[in-house]
């Protein structure tokens, strides 16, 4: 009896762990993606890759609602294994994601991290500063907005009332976010 109960707990915990590591974009859309097609390839010639399904991630530069839907300008970033943009100063360029319905631009604000899955529609040429910039345009089927962790606070340590000699300089609790989170820096 006790052994069966233990096995059930192990199975339940394993299922919870697996569900917690799910990618941001659904499996049916991920199955349609050409794994050999890179952002750089599409960026060079968006019209040649029209109709191809891609999953790109990055940081929102601007979002605005138009008659076509919500247009999001994104600075592309490399992705990790979950599809989240990595915290690096590396980018191959910018792209536009056009979502067919209304998204609140206060939520999809500048600086938020996003993963977009959709079909390459071609290109749009728009002003960027004093130049005309060619953006690859993606008709977004799925958009995942990553949680904003920039406002998370660390609890002070040592706590008020603790003598100074109790302070441990190597104290790194597992439940605090970056810089103590080794799994996903910046989260």
Backbone as a printed PyTorch tensor [residue, N CA C, xyz], in Angstrom:
tensor([[[  0.8140,  -1.1890,   0.0000],
         [  0.0000,   0.0000,   0.0000],
         [  0.8590,   1.2540,   0.0000]],

        [[  1.8530,   1.2550,   0.8900],
         [  2.7140,   2.4060,   0.9870],
         [  3.5350,   2.6030,  -0.2910]],

        [[  3.9640,   1.5440,  -0.9000],
         [  4.7510,   1.6200,  -2.1180],
         [  3.9250,   2.1880,  -3.2610]],

        [[  2.6710,   1.7550,  -3.3710],
         [  1.8020,   2.2720,  -4.4220],
         [  1.5470,   3.7620,  -4.2360]],

        [[  1.3520,   4.1760,  -3.0050],
         [  1.1240,   5.5870,  -2.7190],
         [  2.3530,   6.4170,  -3.0990]],

        [[  3.5270,   5.9200,  -2.8030],
         [  4.7750,   6.6090,  -3.1540],
         [  4.9660,   6.7170,  -4.6520]],

        [[  4.6290,   5.6420,  -5.3780],
         [  4.7490,   5.6470,  -6.8300],
         [  3.7970,   6.6670,  -7.4510]],

        [[  2.5940,   6.7610,  -6.9100],
         [  1.6230,   7.7310,  -7.4280],
         [  2.1270,   9.1550,  -7.2250]],

        [[  2.7300,   9.4280,  -6.0850],
         [  3.2730,  10.7620,  -5.8340],
         [  4.4170,  11.0780,  -6.7860]],

        [[  5.2710,  10.1180,  -7.0420],
         [  6.3870,  10.3320,  -7.9560],
         [  5.8630,  10.6190,  -9.3640]],

        [[  4.8800,   9.8760,  -9.8130],
         [  4.2900,  10.0950, -11.1370],
         [  3.6280,  11.4730, -11.2010]],

        [[  2.8990,  11.8390, -10.1600],
         [  2.2270,  13.1400, -10.1390],
         [  3.2440,  14.2790, -10.1740]],

        [[  4.2980,  14.1790,  -9.4050],
         [  5.3270,  15.2180,  -9.4060],
         [  6.0530,  15.2940, -10.7430]],

        [[  6.3020,  14.1400, -11.3580],
         [  6.9520,  14.1290, -12.6640],
         [  6.0700,  14.8090, -13.7130]],

        [[  4.7740,  14.5530, -13.6770],
         [  3.8520,  15.1960, -14.6220],
         [  3.8180,  16.7090, -14.4140]],

        [[  3.7920,  17.1450, -13.1730],
         [  3.8160,  18.5830, -12.8900],
         [  5.1060,  19.2210, -13.3860]],

        [[  6.2160,  18.5320, -13.2080],
         [  7.4990,  19.0470, -13.6730],
         [  7.5160,  19.1670, -15.1890]],

        [[  7.0380,  18.1620, -15.8820],
         [  7.0190,  18.1780, -17.3430],
         [  6.1050,  19.2790, -17.8620]],

        [[  4.9500,  19.4620, -17.2400],
         [  4.0230,  20.5000, -17.6840],
         [  4.5960,  21.8910, -17.4380]],

        [[  5.4460,  22.0390, -16.4500],
         [  6.0390,  23.3360, -16.1530],
         [  7.1080,  23.7410, -17.1490]],

        [[  7.5690,  22.8350, -17.9690],
         [  8.6150,  23.1190, -18.9500],
         [  8.0600,  23.1280, -20.3640]],

        [[  6.8540,  23.5410, -20.5400],
         [  6.2330,  23.5450, -21.8580],
         [  6.6890,  24.7580, -22.6660]],

        [[  6.8930,  24.5780, -23.9710],
         [  7.2650,  25.7110, -24.8230],
         [  6.1400,  26.7370, -24.9080]],

        [[  6.4950,  27.9310, -25.3600],
         [  5.5420,  29.0430, -25.4070],
         [  4.5230,  28.9070, -26.5400]],

        [[  4.9000,  28.2800, -27.6200],
         [  4.0380,  28.1540, -28.8030],
         [  3.5390,  26.7230, -28.8970]],

        [[  2.2940,  26.5640, -29.3450],
         [  1.6570,  25.2420, -29.3800],
         [  2.3710,  24.2770, -30.3330]],

        [[  2.2110,  23.0010, -30.0550],
         [  2.8590,  21.9510, -30.8520],
         [  2.3870,  21.9430, -32.3100]],

        [[  1.0760,  22.0930, -32.6020],
         [  0.6710,  22.0970, -34.0160],
         [  1.3680,  23.1860, -34.8380]],

        [[  1.5630,  24.3510, -34.2520],
         [  2.2480,  25.4230, -34.9750],
         [  3.7520,  25.1330, -35.0700]],

        [[  4.3310,  24.6000, -34.0080],
         [  5.7580,  24.2630, -34.0240],
         [  6.0590,  23.1770, -35.0480]],

        [[  5.1140,  22.2670, -35.2910],
         [  5.3160,  21.2000, -36.2760],
         [  5.3680,  21.7340, -37.7120]],

        [[  4.7760,  22.9020, -37.9520],
         [  4.7580,  23.4890, -39.2960],
         [  6.0180,  24.2870, -39.6200]],

        [[  6.8430,  24.5570, -38.6080],
         [  8.0230,  25.4020, -38.7880],
         [  9.1360,  24.6430, -39.4940]],

        [[  9.7620,  25.3050, -40.4800],
         [ 10.9390,  24.7630, -41.1450],
         [ 12.1430,  25.0600, -40.2520]],

        [[ 12.7550,  24.0310, -39.6840],
         [ 13.8480,  24.1910, -38.7180],
         [ 15.1010,  24.7890, -39.3470]],

        [[ 15.2760,  24.6330, -40.6670],
         [ 16.4650,  25.1440, -41.3440],
         [ 16.3400,  26.6030, -41.7560]],

        [[ 15.1560,  27.1640, -41.6660],
         [ 14.9240,  28.5530, -42.0560],
         [ 15.2610,  29.4790, -40.8920]],

        [[ 16.2180,  30.3590, -41.0760],
         [ 16.6380,  31.2650, -40.0080],
         [ 16.0570,  32.6580, -40.2220]],

        [[ 16.1310,  33.4590, -39.1820],
         [ 15.6760,  34.8440, -39.2880],
         [ 16.4920,  35.5910, -40.3390]],

        [[ 17.7930,  35.3250, -40.3670],
         [ 18.6620,  35.9980, -41.3380],
         [ 18.2660,  35.7040, -42.7720]],

        [[ 17.8710,  34.4650, -43.0650],
         [ 17.4380,  34.1060, -44.4160],
         [ 16.1950,  34.8940, -44.8200]],

        [[ 15.2240,  34.9500, -43.9260],
         [ 13.9770,  35.6650, -44.2180],
         [ 14.2410,  37.1650, -44.2940]],

        [[ 15.1170,  37.6670, -43.4340],
         [ 15.4210,  39.1010, -43.4030],
         [ 16.0240,  39.5570, -44.7340]],

        [[ 16.8660,  38.7220, -45.3440],
         [ 17.5050,  39.0750, -46.6140],
         [ 16.4950,  39.1680, -47.7510]],

        [[ 15.5280,  38.2470, -47.7670],
         [ 14.5340,  38.2280, -48.8500],
         [ 13.1970,  37.7050, -48.3230]],

        [[ 12.4040,  38.5730, -47.6920],
         [ 11.1270,  38.1240, -47.1220],
         [ 10.1400,  37.5840, -48.1520]],

        [[ 10.1390,  38.1640, -49.3480],
         [  9.1730,  37.7260, -50.3620],
         [  9.4470,  36.3000, -50.8390]],

        [[ 10.6990,  35.8730, -50.8060],
         [ 11.0410,  34.5120, -51.2410],
         [ 10.5300,  33.4660, -50.2520]],

        [[ 10.2930,  33.8660, -49.0240],
         [  9.8510,  32.9230, -47.9880],
         [  8.3920,  33.1440, -47.5920]],

        [[  7.6570,  33.8100, -48.4490],
         [  6.2480,  34.0890, -48.1810],
         [  5.4700,  32.7860, -48.0090]],

        [[  4.6660,  32.7170, -46.9480],
         [  3.8680,  31.5290, -46.6760],
         [  4.5250,  30.5480, -45.7260]],

        [[  5.8000,  30.7180, -45.4300],
         [  6.5040,  29.8260, -44.5050],
         [  6.1320,  30.1920, -43.0710]],

        [[  6.0530,  29.1950, -42.2140],
         [  5.7230,  29.4030, -40.7990],
         [  7.0230,  29.5330, -40.0090]],

        [[  7.0780,  30.5640, -39.1700],
         [  8.2670,  30.8320, -38.3610],
         [  7.8690,  31.0680, -36.9070]],

        [[  8.8360,  30.8840, -36.0240],
         [  8.6840,  31.2630, -34.6230],
         [  9.9010,  32.1010, -34.2670]],

        [[  9.6470,  33.3630, -33.9540],
         [ 10.7080,  34.3010, -33.6120],
         [ 10.4010,  34.9220, -32.2670]],

        [[ 11.4380,  35.3750, -31.6050],
         [ 11.2760,  36.0170, -30.3060],
         [ 12.0990,  37.2910, -30.2670]],

        [[ 11.7490,  38.1450, -29.3130],
         [ 12.5040,  39.3760, -29.1710],
         [ 11.8760,  40.2980, -28.1480]],

        [[ 12.2510,  41.5590, -28.2620],
         [ 11.7940,  42.5880, -27.3420],
         [ 10.9430,  43.5810, -28.1190]],

        [[  9.7890,  43.9170, -27.5730],
         [  8.8800,  44.8450, -28.2390],
         [  9.4860,  46.2480, -28.2510]],

        [[  9.5050,  46.8540, -29.4340],
         [  9.9560,  48.2340, -29.5820],
         [  8.7550,  49.1670, -29.5900]],

        [[  7.7110,  48.7440, -30.3090],
         [  6.5040,  49.5690, -30.3930],
         [  5.3220,  48.6840, -30.7760]],

        [[  4.1660,  49.0190, -30.2600],
         [  2.9340,  48.3300, -30.6430],
         [  1.8680,  49.3850, -30.9130]],

        [[  1.0960,  49.1660, -31.9730],
         [  0.0110,  50.1010, -32.2750],
         [ -1.1400,  49.3510, -32.9290]],

        [[ -2.3370,  49.8440, -32.6650],
         [ -3.5360,  49.2420, -33.2450],
         [ -3.8400,  49.9440, -34.5620]],

        [[ -4.0730,  49.1420, -35.5990],
         [ -4.3920,  49.6500, -36.9290],
         [ -5.7080,  49.0280, -37.3880]],

        [[ -6.1510,  49.3830, -38.5810],
         [ -7.3740,  48.7940, -39.1320],
         [ -7.2020,  47.2990, -39.3990]],

        [[ -5.9560,  46.8860, -39.6840],
         [ -5.6730,  45.4740, -39.9670],
         [ -5.6100,  44.6280, -38.7040]],

        [[ -5.3340,  45.2650, -37.5640],
         [ -5.1540,  44.5590, -36.2990],
         [ -4.0840,  45.2620, -35.4880]],

        [[ -3.4130,  44.5320, -34.6350],
         [ -2.3480,  45.1070, -33.8150],
         [ -1.0070,  44.8030, -34.4670]],

        [[ -0.2600,  45.8740, -34.7440],
         [  1.0640,  45.7330, -35.3500],
         [  2.1110,  45.9340, -34.2650]],

        [[  2.9860,  44.9360, -34.1130],
         [  4.0200,  44.9780, -33.0850],
         [  5.3820,  44.9640, -33.7630]],

        [[  6.1960,  45.9780, -33.4710],
         [  7.5660,  46.0330, -33.9680],
         [  8.4570,  45.3770, -32.9150]],

        [[  9.2170,  44.3710, -33.3430],
         [ 10.0060,  43.5630, -32.4050],
         [ 11.4760,  43.5580, -32.8250]],

        [[ 12.3640,  43.7420, -31.8490],
         [ 13.7920,  43.5660, -32.0560],
         [ 14.0970,  42.0930, -31.8340]],

        [[ 14.4950,  41.3940, -32.8920],
         [ 14.7100,  39.9460, -32.8360],
         [ 15.8620,  39.6160, -31.9060]],

        [[ 15.6970,  38.5330, -31.1410],
         [ 16.7400,  37.9980, -30.2620],
         [ 16.7990,  36.4830, -30.4590]],

        [[ 17.9520,  35.8610, -30.2030],
         [ 18.0090,  34.3920, -30.2390],
         [ 17.1100,  33.8140, -29.1470]],

        [[ 16.6420,  32.5990, -29.3560],
         [ 15.7310,  31.9890, -28.3910],
         [ 16.4120,  30.8680, -27.6180]],

        [[ 15.8880,  30.6120, -26.4130],
         [ 16.3550,  29.4610, -25.6460],
         [ 15.4840,  28.2590, -26.0120]],

        [[ 15.6360,  27.1530, -25.3080],
         [ 14.9200,  25.9320, -25.6820],
         [ 13.4130,  26.0110, -25.4270]],

        [[ 12.9500,  26.9750, -24.6310],
         [ 11.5170,  27.1440, -24.4100],
         [ 10.8950,  28.1360, -25.3950]],

        [[ 11.7380,  28.8100, -26.1730],
         [ 11.2390,  29.7980, -27.1220],
         [ 11.2950,  31.2220, -26.5970]],

        [[ 11.8770,  31.4280, -25.4380],
         [ 11.9850,  32.7710, -24.8600],
         [ 13.1980,  33.4880, -25.4370]],

        [[ 13.1090,  34.8050, -25.5770],
         [ 14.2870,  35.5450, -26.0410],
         [ 15.3910,  35.5250, -24.9890]],

        [[ 16.6050,  35.3100, -25.4440],
         [ 17.7290,  35.2800, -24.5280],
         [ 18.1490,  36.7000, -24.1640]],

        [[ 18.7610,  36.8340, -22.9880],
         [ 19.2450,  38.1290, -22.5140],
         [ 20.6390,  38.3790, -23.0780]],

        [[ 20.7130,  38.7320, -24.3560],
         [ 21.9840,  39.0080, -25.0100],
         [ 21.8700,  40.3020, -25.8030]],

        [[ 23.0040,  40.9030, -26.0780],
         [ 23.0360,  42.1100, -26.9110],
         [ 23.3150,  41.7300, -28.3570]],

        [[ 22.5780,  40.7670, -28.8420],
         [ 22.7660,  40.2500, -30.1940],
         [ 21.4080,  40.2130, -30.8740]],

        [[ 21.3600,  40.7250, -32.0980],
         [ 20.1200,  40.7030, -32.8620],
         [ 20.4640,  40.7060, -34.3400]],

        [[ 19.6090,  40.0630, -35.1350],
         [ 19.7990,  40.0630, -36.5770],
         [ 18.9320,  41.1170, -37.2500]],

        [[ 18.1440,  41.8540, -36.4840],
         [ 17.3190,  42.9070, -37.0560],
         [ 15.9720,  43.0060, -36.3750]],

        [[ 15.0580,  43.6700, -37.0520],
         [ 13.7110,  43.8820, -36.5310],
         [ 12.7030,  43.2140, -37.4470]],

        [[ 11.5410,  42.9100, -36.8920],
         [ 10.4430,  42.3900, -37.7000],
         [  9.1270,  42.9420, -37.1810]],

        [[  8.1170,  42.8520, -38.0260],
         [  6.7670,  43.2830, -37.6570],
         [  5.8840,  42.0570, -37.5060]],

        [[  5.1300,  42.0250, -36.4270],
         [  4.1320,  40.9790, -36.2140],
         [  2.7650,  41.6360, -36.2900]],

        [[  1.9190,  41.1470, -37.1590],
         [  0.5730,  41.6870, -37.3100],
         [ -0.4210,  40.6670, -36.7730]],

        [[ -1.0400,  41.0090, -35.6470],
         [ -2.0480,  40.1330, -35.0370],
         [ -3.4160,  40.6110, -35.5100]],

        [[ -4.2740,  39.7190, -36.0310],
         [ -5.5060,  40.1400, -36.6950],
         [ -6.5590,  40.8000, -35.8060]],

        [[ -6.4530,  40.6670, -34.4960],
         [ -7.4530,  41.3000, -33.6360],
         [ -6.7890,  42.2980, -32.6900]],

        [[ -7.5890,  42.8580, -31.8190],
         [ -7.1250,  43.9030, -30.9140],
         [ -6.3180,  43.3290, -29.7570]],

        [[ -5.1520,  43.9280, -29.5030],
         [ -4.3480,  43.6540, -28.3190],
         [ -4.1220,  44.9880, -27.6280]],

        [[ -4.1640,  45.0090, -26.3440],
         [ -3.9770,  46.2510, -25.5950],
         [ -2.5040,  46.6450, -25.6330]],

        [[ -2.2230,  47.8050, -26.2280],
         [ -0.8370,  48.2360, -26.3680],
         [ -0.2250,  48.6670, -25.0400]],

        [[ -1.0390,  48.8630, -24.0120],
         [ -0.4970,  49.1430, -22.6800],
         [  0.1110,  47.8770, -22.0770]],

        [[ -0.4370,  46.7280, -22.4430],
         [  0.1000,  45.4510, -21.9730],
         [  1.2890,  45.0430, -22.8470]],

        [[  1.1300,  45.1670, -24.1530],
         [  2.1970,  44.8500, -25.1010],
         [  3.0510,  46.1000, -25.2870]],

        [[  3.7070,  46.4940, -24.2110],
         [  4.4280,  47.7640, -24.1570],
         [  5.8970,  47.5920, -24.5260]],

        [[  6.5390,  48.7190, -24.7700],
         [  7.9630,  48.7430, -25.1040],
         [  8.7810,  48.0730, -24.0040]],

        [[  9.7130,  47.2150, -24.4220],
         [ 10.5920,  46.5480, -23.4820],
         [ 10.1390,  45.1690, -23.0470]],

        [[  8.8900,  44.8000, -23.3160],
         [  8.4030,  43.4670, -22.9380],
         [  8.9480,  42.4290, -23.9040]],

        [[  9.1870,  41.2250, -23.3880],
         [  9.6810,  40.1360, -24.2080],
         [  8.5050,  39.3400, -24.7660]],

        [[  8.6400,  38.9180, -26.0140],
         [  7.5360,  38.2630, -26.6980],
         [  8.0690,  37.1740, -27.6260]],

        [[  7.2650,  36.1290, -27.8060],
         [  7.5420,  35.0910, -28.7960],
         [  6.3580,  35.0530, -29.7440]],

        [[  6.6510,  35.0840, -31.0280],
         [  5.6170,  35.1690, -32.0590],
         [  5.7220,  33.9650, -32.9800]],

        [[  4.6000,  33.3170, -33.2400],
         [  4.5340,  32.2310, -34.2010],
         [  3.5290,  32.5830, -35.2710]],

        [[  3.9240,  32.4790, -36.5250],
         [  2.9990,  32.8280, -37.6000],
         [  3.6210,  32.6250, -38.9670]],

        [[  2.9050,  33.1450, -39.9600],
         [  3.2690,  32.9450, -41.3560],
         [  3.9100,  34.2100, -41.9230]],

        [[  5.0080,  34.0330, -42.6630],
         [  5.6750,  35.1750, -43.2990],
         [  4.7710,  35.6860, -44.4150]],

        [[  4.4400,  36.9720, -44.3360],
         [  3.5460,  37.5860, -45.3090],
         [  4.3150,  38.3570, -46.3810]],

        [[  5.5540,  38.6620, -46.1340],
         [  6.3480,  39.4480, -47.0840],
         [  7.1360,  40.4960, -46.3340]],

        [[  7.1100,  41.7210, -46.8620],
         [  7.8760,  42.7890, -46.2290],
         [  7.0760,  44.0840, -46.2100]],

        [[  7.4860,  44.9750, -45.3000],
         [  6.9530,  46.3320, -45.2360],
         [  8.1380,  47.2690, -45.1200]],

        [[  8.1290,  48.3110, -45.9100],
         [  9.1880,  49.3170, -45.8460],
         [  8.6270,  50.5150, -45.1010]],

        [[  9.2600,  50.8360, -43.9770],
         [  8.8020,  51.9310, -43.1220],
         [ 10.0010,  52.7540, -42.6830]],

        [[  9.7660,  54.0220, -42.3210],
         [ 10.8880,  54.8370, -41.8440],
         [ 11.3860,  54.3690, -40.4790]],

        [[ 12.7010,  54.3850, -40.3380],
         [ 13.3620,  54.0800, -39.0650],
         [ 14.4340,  55.1490, -38.9040]],

        [[ 14.1440,  56.1300, -38.0910],
         [ 15.0360,  57.2850, -38.0010],
         [ 15.0110,  58.0290, -39.3220]],

        [[ 16.1650,  58.1390, -39.9560],
         [ 16.2540,  58.8580, -41.2340],
         [ 16.3890,  57.9240, -42.4300]],

        [[ 16.2100,  56.6330, -42.2140],
         [ 16.3300,  55.6710, -43.3200],
         [ 14.9950,  54.9600, -43.5530]],

        [[ 14.9070,  54.2820, -44.6880],
         [ 13.7700,  53.4070, -44.9730],
         [ 14.2240,  51.9840, -44.6550]],

        [[ 13.5330,  51.3390, -43.7200],
         [ 13.9330,  50.0190, -43.2310],
         [ 12.9580,  48.9790, -43.7550]],

        [[ 13.4920,  47.8520, -44.2150],
         [ 12.6530,  46.7600, -44.7130],
         [ 12.4290,  45.7590, -43.5840]],

        [[ 11.1850,  45.6780, -43.1340],
         [ 10.8020,  44.7660, -42.0600],
         [ 10.1950,  43.5030, -42.6470]],

        [[ 10.6430,  42.3130, -42.2320],
         [  9.8690,  41.1150, -42.5540],
         [  8.5380,  41.1840, -41.8030]],

        [[  7.4490,  40.8520, -42.4640],
         [  6.1200,  40.9150, -41.8610],
         [  5.6030,  39.5120, -41.5940]],

        [[  5.2050,  39.2710, -40.3530],
         [  4.6700,  37.9740, -39.9500],
         [  3.2140,  38.1470, -39.5500]],

        [[  2.3250,  37.3600, -40.1400],
         [  0.9320,  37.3330, -39.7010],
         [  0.8760,  36.4040, -38.4950]],

        [[  0.7870,  36.9950, -37.3220],
         [  0.9050,  36.2330, -36.0740],
         [ -0.3370,  35.3840, -35.8370]],

        [[ -0.1110,  34.1040, -35.6300],
         [ -1.1860,  33.1940, -35.2460],
         [ -1.1980,  33.0110, -33.7350]],

        [[ -0.0070,  33.0370, -33.1360],
         [  0.1250,  32.9230, -31.6790],
         [  1.1770,  33.9150, -31.2050]],

        [[  0.8740,  34.5660, -30.0960],
         [  1.8280,  35.4720, -29.4590],
         [  1.8770,  35.1090, -27.9860]],

        [[  3.0930,  34.9280, -27.4770],
         [  3.2610,  34.6720, -26.0520],
         [  4.0380,  35.8300, -25.4540]],

        [[  3.4190,  36.5180, -24.5170],
         [  4.0400,  37.6310, -23.8110],
         [  4.6540,  37.0860, -22.5300]],

        [[  5.9690,  37.1820, -22.4280],
         [  6.6620,  36.6410, -21.2620],
         [  6.4090,  37.5200, -20.0480]],

        [[  6.3340,  36.9180, -18.8670],
         [  6.0630,  37.7050, -17.6530],
         [  7.1180,  38.7890, -17.4370]],

        [[  6.6500,  39.9380, -17.0010],
         [  7.5390,  41.0590, -16.7230],
         [  8.1380,  40.8790, -15.3370]],

        [[  9.4180,  40.6150, -15.2930],
         [ 10.0890,  40.3820, -14.0120],
         [ 10.9660,  41.5580, -13.5990]],

        [[ 10.8740,  42.6580, -14.3230],
         [ 11.7440,  43.7900, -14.0230],
         [ 11.4080,  44.4650, -12.6950]],

        [[ 10.1970,  44.2750, -12.2010],
         [  9.7850,  44.9450, -10.9730],
         [  9.8300,  44.0300,  -9.7490]],

        [[ 10.3470,  42.8270,  -9.8940],
         [ 10.4310,  41.9230,  -8.7540],
         [ 11.4870,  42.4270,  -7.7840]],

        [[ 11.1860,  42.3210,  -6.5110],
         [ 12.1090,  42.7810,  -5.4770],
         [ 12.6910,  41.5980,  -4.7260]],

        [[ 13.9070,  41.7760,  -4.3110],
         [ 14.5260,  40.7900,  -3.4390],
         [ 14.2720,  41.2120,  -2.0030]],

        [[ 13.9750,  40.2540,  -1.1650],
         [ 13.8050,  40.5590,   0.2510],
         [ 15.1700,  40.9350,   0.8240]],

        [[ 15.2140,  41.9250,   1.6900],
         [ 16.5110,  42.3290,   2.2350],
         [ 17.0870,  41.2420,   3.1300]],

        [[ 18.3790,  41.0950,   3.0670],
         [ 19.0650,  40.1580,   3.9380],
         [ 20.3480,  40.8140,   4.3820]],

        [[ 20.7030,  40.8350,   5.5750],
         [ 20.0140,  40.2080,   6.6840],
         [ 18.7600,  40.9890,   7.0680]],

        [[ 17.8100,  40.2760,   7.6300],
         [ 16.5610,  40.8940,   8.0310],
         [ 16.8130,  41.8580,   9.1850]],

        [[ 15.9800,  42.8720,   9.3180],
         [ 16.1580,  43.8100,  10.4290],
         [ 16.1650,  43.0580,  11.7600]],

        [[ 17.1020,  43.4090,  12.5970],
         [ 17.2040,  42.7580,  13.8870],
         [ 18.2710,  41.6890,  13.9240]],

        [[ 18.7510,  41.2590,  12.7530],
         [ 19.8200,  40.2650,  12.7310],
         [ 21.1440,  40.9740,  13.0130]],

        [[ 21.9670,  40.4070,  13.8350],
         [ 23.2900,  40.9900,  14.0420],
         [ 24.1180,  40.8910,  12.7690]],

        [[ 24.9960,  41.8200,  12.5400],
         [ 25.7700,  41.8550,  11.3010],
         [ 26.6120,  40.6000,  11.1110]],

        [[ 27.0600,  39.9600,  12.1830],
         [ 27.9280,  38.7910,  12.0330],
         [ 27.1750,  37.5530,  11.5870]],

        [[ 25.8270,  37.6050,  11.5190],
         [ 25.0570,  36.4760,  11.0200],
         [ 24.9530,  36.4790,   9.4940]],

        [[ 25.3840,  37.5200,   8.8640],
         [ 25.2610,  37.6380,   7.4130],
         [ 26.1380,  36.6010,   6.7180]],

        [[ 25.5540,  35.8810,   5.7790],
         [ 26.2620,  34.8880,   4.9960],
         [ 26.4450,  35.4250,   3.5740]],

        [[ 27.6560,  35.7510,   3.1350],
         [ 27.8440,  36.3270,   1.8000],
         [ 27.5360,  35.3460,   0.6740]],

        [[ 27.4390,  34.0520,   0.9790],
         [ 27.1570,  33.0520,  -0.0450],
         [ 25.7050,  32.5920,  -0.0280]],

        [[ 24.8690,  33.2610,   0.7400],
         [ 23.4570,  32.9010,   0.8530],
         [ 22.7500,  33.2100,  -0.4520]],

        [[ 22.2280,  32.1730,  -1.1260],
         [ 21.5240,  32.3720,  -2.3880],
         [ 20.2780,  31.4940,  -2.3910]],

        [[ 19.1570,  32.0530,  -1.9970],
         [ 17.9350,  31.2410,  -1.9360],
         [ 17.4670,  30.8320,  -3.3250]],

        [[ 16.9530,  29.6340,  -3.4380],
         [ 16.5000,  29.0980,  -4.7250],
         [ 15.2410,  29.7790,  -5.2250]],

        [[ 14.4790,  30.4220,  -4.3620],
         [ 13.1900,  30.9670,  -4.7700],
         [ 13.2730,  32.4200,  -5.2060]],

        [[ 14.4490,  33.0150,  -5.2440],
         [ 14.5700,  34.4000,  -5.6970],
         [ 14.9210,  34.4360,  -7.1760]],

        [[ 14.4750,  35.4640,  -7.8790],
         [ 14.7880,  35.5850,  -9.3020],
         [ 16.2290,  36.0570,  -9.5130]],

        [[ 16.5440,  36.3590, -10.7160],
         [ 17.8530,  36.8470, -11.1100],
         [ 18.3500,  37.8760, -10.1180]],

        [[ 19.5580,  37.9020,  -9.6760],
         [ 20.7020,  37.1980, -10.2280],
         [ 20.9260,  35.8140,  -9.6680]],

        [[ 20.0130,  35.3090,  -8.8340],
         [ 20.2220,  34.0030,  -8.2210],
         [ 19.6740,  32.8640,  -9.0610]],

        [[ 18.8500,  33.1520, -10.0400],
         [ 18.2470,  32.1230, -10.8810],
         [ 19.2410,  31.7110, -11.9660]],

        [[ 19.8100,  30.5350, -11.8570],
         [ 20.8070,  30.0850, -12.8090],
         [ 20.1720,  29.4830, -14.0610]],

        [[ 18.8850,  29.0950, -13.9840],
         [ 18.2260,  28.4390, -15.1080],
         [ 17.9120,  29.4050, -16.2260]],

        [[ 17.3450,  30.5600, -15.9360],
         [ 16.9800,  31.5410, -16.9550],
         [ 17.4380,  32.9180, -16.5020]],

        [[ 18.6600,  33.3190, -16.7980],
         [ 19.1240,  34.6430, -16.3800],
         [ 18.1910,  35.7260, -16.8760]],

        [[ 17.9440,  36.7070, -16.0690],
         [ 17.0930,  37.8210, -16.4500],
         [ 15.6270,  37.5660, -16.2230]],

        [[ 15.2460,  36.4640, -15.6630],
         [ 13.8320,  36.1590, -15.4320],
         [ 13.5670,  36.2330, -13.9560]]])
